[in-house]
């Protein structure tokens, strides 16, 4: 959408000096229609194919290749380490980029190309070290695409529409994850695909085909957003280029990121522990839920048995249920946030997720197990939108990208901790019981819900001060 000359002049008049913050758009952003918000968020549908296929299948792929339960966390270490390194760098770089594709879209495109390629290669890994290495590259590529999407919404939408914008991202994340999580089950039971005679590869045919379909979906969805949604140029392009030229080199960029960390807004500091505990809980679920279903619900001990594959596929169906709930609940989130406030909305949703994860211990029927995912889906929808909506209101516009990247520290740090130390916990405290690990995730979500009450939402404060 083009910006009127009047809006540009109004934005220029708002500042008399050229500073770092003046090189981003300051004009009043026009409200977007439902379909414009739809288009700018559609790429998340594809990105979630990458994440959804990982979460539902990677632990099983590791077990197919011979991994023990206590080895799985360390094999997942690539994912959070990659996010911690990539996201602040990409966020900072996209803040300082402008070209024919705009500010954020060049990173969408590069990440989509690399991610699609790795989704094709991943299920053909023949050894544990190969699968772990491919996961590292895949996660780096997905992060290149994903991180700028958060800043993209903050760039293009006025404050009053940001909750709806992030909720729309949750909607597409939920929808993409439903399909991605169920793909192996659908290919087996709906299309009756089986391992070809003589095919001795460890990863089943339906899993490989699911990753190939995910690669096409990832690239296509991101391209839709790139083609349909344009970005606002810097208000003063010459000043933008001058500011960028003055701060070049690795040392200058690292120093700028560290400076941003030191000046982190108070709202972001208090949201950090909430994210840390939330993602500890989610990571426990993603690591162990599908294999817990195979071992604890389906009673399979041998990863090569048909019962084990059926259990993992059913675990994927459970993930599809929470993703479907995420999709549906995303429509209700903006209205709920208006009534309760974003802080209380997120607290209630996290408690629903905790209840869902902790209840799995008492369930032995695979169909009843699906009901536990309702609470998880509610928590997931809120986790993908409420913290970011609260955060975006507290960030200086010139640093939106880098702060969104830094915010990712509070996601990847618990994942790194879990990868490094949860194997010891599994052996010595949980006795390699995968279902106990899932319940532990629910405990972390309760802690996150309590910590959310410490957060001050800038939107709530501004309303109170009127």
N, C-alpha and C positions, 0 to 999 in steps of 0.2 A: 504494500500500500504506500503510495507517495505521500509526502508531507507537504502541506501548504506553505507558501512563502510567509504567510502571516504567522504560522506556528514557529517557523525558523527564526523570524525576527524577534518574536516574543522570547524565545529561548536565548537568543544572543543578547538581548537587553538585560537578561537576568544576571549576567556576570560581566564585570568591567575589566577583569584581568584574565589572562590565560594561565591556567594552572592545570594540574593533572586531572582534576575532576571536570574541567571544562571541555575536555576532548571527547566526552560522550554526549549523547543526546539529552538535552534538558527541556525540550519543548514538551508541552502537555500531550501525553500519548492518547490518541483517540481510542475509544472503546471498540473492541472487536466483536464481530458476530459469532454465533455458535460455530458456524462452519469454518471461519477463519481460525478459531481456537482449535477446532478439530484438525485442520490441516497442519498447523504448527506443532501439534503433539503426535501426529500419526506415526512419525518415525520411531516412537517408543514401542509401537507394536512389533516392529522388526527387532529392535534391541532386546526386547523381552524374549524373543525366540532364542537368542543367544544365551541369556541367563537361564531361561526356563529349561532348556535342554541340558544345560550344565547341572542345575540343581537336582533335576529328577534322575539323571543318568550317570553322573561322573563317579559317585561312590560305587555304584554297581560296576561301572567299567573297570575301576581299580580292583574290585573283588574278582571280576572276570579274569583279570591279569595276575591274580594271586595275592592281593593285599589282605592283611589281617585287619580286624576292626580297630586295633590301637595304632595302626599305620596310616589310616585314612586321614586324620587331621593334618599330619605333616605333609601329606601329598597334596593337600589343598592350600598349602602355604603360598603358592605362586599367586593365587587370586588376590588376597589382601595386600601383599607386598607390591604387586603391580599397581593396584589402585592408589596406594599411598605415594608412589613415585610419580605416576602418570598424571593423576587428576589435578594437583596444584600446578604442574608445569603446563598442562593443556589449558587450564583455566586462565592462568596468567598470560599465556601466548594468545589465546583468543580475545582477551581484553585489548590486546595491542595489535590486532590484525584488522586490516581492511583491504579488500581486493574485489575482483569481479563477482565472487560468490558471497561477499559480505564478511561478517566478523566470525560467526560461529559455524556457518555451513561448510566451509572448507574442511573442518575437522569432522563433521558428520560424514562427509563423503570418503575421506581417507580411512576413517575407522570402519565404515561399512564394507569397503573393498577388502581390507585385511581380515576382518571378522568373517566374512563370507568364505574366504579362502580357507581359513583355519577350521571352520565348521565342516568343510568338506574333508579335510585331512584328519581331524581329531579321531573319529571312530575307526580309523584304519591303523591306529597305533598297535604295535605288536608287543610292547614291553612297558612295564611300569614307568621307567625313566622317560620313555618317549611320550607317554600320555601326560605325565606331569609337565614336561617341557612344552608340549603343545598347549596345555591349559594356560601356561604362563603367557605365551604369545597371544592366545585367544583373548585372555582377560585384558591384556594391554590394548588390544585392538578395540574391544568393546568399550573400554574406558575412554579411548580417544573420541568415539562417537557420542557416548552417553553424557560425559561431564558438561559439554557446552549446552546440552538441551535444557538443563536447569537454568542456566543464565539466559538462554534464549527466551524463555517465558518471562523472566524478570525484565529483560530488555524491551520486549514488545508490548506488554500489557500494563495498563495503569493499576495502581494498588488495589482498587475495588474489584478487579477481575483476576487477580493473581491466585486467589483461593480456587476459583473455577478453573484456571489454567493448570494448576498443579493437580487438581482433581481429575481433569481430563487426561493428564499423563497417567494417573493411577488407573483410569478406565482402560487405556490401551495396554498398560502393563498387565492388568488382570486378564484382558481378552487374549493377548499374545501368550501368556503363560498357560491359559486353559488349553489352547491348542497344542502348544509345545510339550506340555506335560503329558497329554493324552496320546500323542502321536504313535509311540510304540504300541500302545494298547489298541488303538484304532486300526493300525496296519495289520496287527495279528488277528483281531477278532472281527473286524468289519470287512477287511479286504483279504483275509485268510492268507497272508504272506508268511512263509516259513523259510527256515534256513535251507539253502539249496544243497542238494546232495553233493558231497565231496567238499563243501565249504568248511574248512577247518579253522577259520579265523575266530578269535576269542569273542569278539563283540558280535552279538546277533545281527542278522540282516536288517530286522525292523529298526534297530537302534541306528544303524548306519544310514538307512533311508531317511529316518527322522532328521538327522543332522543335515543331510543334503537338502531336504525341504526347508529346514530352518535357514540355511544359507541364502536360498532364493528369497525367502520372506524378509530376511534382514535387509538385504540390499534394496529390494523393491520398496519397502515401507520408508526407509530413510530417503530414497530418491524422491518419493512423493512429497515429503516435507521440503526438500531442497528446491523442487520445481515450483511448488505452490505458494511458498511463503518467502517474501523478501524482507530484508533487514533495513533498519534506519542507518544511514551513514553518520559518521561523526559530525557534530554540529559545525566544527571548524576543522576541516580536513587537514589544512596546512599545519595548524597547531598540533593536531594529533600526530602527524608525521614528525614534527620537530621533537615532541615529547618522547616519541619512540626512539628517535635517533640519539637522543641524549642518554638513553639507558639501554645500552647494548652490551652483549657479552654475558657469559655464564655467571660471573661474580656479581654483576649488577643485578641480574634477574633473581638470583638466589637471595641477595640482600633485600630486594624489594619484597619477596615472599616472606622473609623473616620479619621485616618491618611490619607487614600486614598482620602477622601472627601476634606481634607485641601490641598492636592497636586493635585487637579483636573486640568487637562490640560485646557488651555485657550479656545481651540476649543470646548471642552465639556461645559464650562461655557456659551458660547454664543449660543450653540445649545439648551441649556436648555429652555430658554424662547420661542424659536421656537416650541419646543415640547409641552410646557405648553399650549400655545394658540391653537396649532393644535388639541390637544386632548380635550381641552374644546369644540371646535367646533364639533369634532366627538362624544363626549359624549352627547351633546345636541341632535344630530341626532339619536343616538342609543336609548336614553331614550324615545324619543317622536315620531319618524317618523312612525313606524307601527301603533301606536294608533292615530296619527294625520291623517293618511290615513283613518282609520276606522271612525273617528269622522267628519273630515272636507271634505273628498272626497266622502265617502260612506254615510254620514249623519246618522250614527248610534250613539245613545245615550246609549243604553242598551247593556252592554257587553255580555248578554246571547242571543242576537238576532243573527239570521243567517247573517244579513247584517254586523254586527260587526266582526264576524269570517271571512267573505269574505274580509273585509277591511284589517284586520291584515294579512291574507294570501297574499293579493296584496302588502302590505308593504314588506312582505318577498320576493316577486317577484322583487320589486324595489331594495332591498338589493342584490338579485341575479344578477341584471343587473350591479350594480356598481362593484360587485365582478368579473363578467365576463369581464368587461372593465379592471379591475385591472389585471386579468390573461393575456389578450391580450396585454395590454400596457406594461407589464413587459418585453416583447420581445424587445420593442423599447427603453426602458430606458437606457441600456448601451450605445447604439449608440448616443442617445440624450445627455447623460452625457459627452461623448467624444467630442461632438461638442460645447456644451454650457458651460461645466463645471458642476460639481455636484451642486454647490450652486445655479446657475441660473436655472438649470433644476428644482430643488425643488421649487424655487420661482414661476416659471410659473405654475407648477402642483398645488400648493396650491391655486393660483388665480383661476384656473379652478374649483377646489372644492368649493371655495367660491361662484362662479357664479352659480354652480349647486344648492347649498343649498338655496341661496337667491331667486332663480327663482321659487321655489315651491309655493310661496305665490300667484303667478299670474296664477296658473294652476288649473283647475277644472276637467280636463278629465284624467281618470286613465291611459290611454295609453300614453298621452303626458307626464305624470308624470315620465314615464320610462326614457325619454330623459334627465331629470335633473340629473340622476344618472351617466351619462357619465362623467361629470366633477368631480363628487365625486369619481368615480373609478380611474380616472387619479391621483387625489390627494392621494388616498389611496395607490396606487401602489408605488408612490414616498415616501410616509411617511414610508412605510415598508422597504425601501431599502436605499434611499439617506442619511438620517441622520446617519444610522448605518455604511454605507460605509465611510462617512466623519469621523465619530467618531473612527472607527477601526484604521485608519491611524495615529491617534494622541495618541494611548494608549500604555503604556509599556506592553510587552508581558506577564510578570508575573502577571499583574493585569487585564488582559482582562475580565475575568469572573466577578470580583467584580465591575469593572467600568461599565460593561454592566448592572449589577444589580442596581448600583447607578443611572445610566441613566434613569432607570425606575421611579425614583422619579419624574422626570419631566413629566411623563405620569400619574401617580396615584395621584399626588398632585392636579391637576385640577379636576380630577374625585371626589376626596374627597370634594373639595370646592363646586363642583356642587351638590353632594349628600347632603351636609349639608345646603347649602344656596339657591339652585335653587328652592326649594319648596316655599320659601318666595317670590322669584321673580315671580314664576308662579302665586301666589295668588294676589300680590300687584301691579305688573307691567305688566304682560302678561295676567292677567285675566283668567288663566287656559286654554288659547288657545294653544293647542299643536303645531300648525303650526308656531306660533310666536317663539316658542322655537327652532324650526328647523332653521328658518331664523337667529336667534341670533348666531347659530353655524357658519353660513357663515361669519358673521362679525368677529368672532374670527379667522377664517382662513385668512382673509385679513391681520389682524394684524401679524399673523405668517409669511406670505409671506414677509412683510416689514422687520421683524426682521431677516429673513434669510440672508439678504444682509449684516448684520454685521459679519457673520461667515467667518472665514478664513479656507479654505480647505487646509490641509497639502499637498495634491497631487498637487494642483494648485501652491502652493508656491514652491514646489520642482522643478516643471517644469520651473517656472520663474527664478529660481536660477541657472539653468543649463547654 
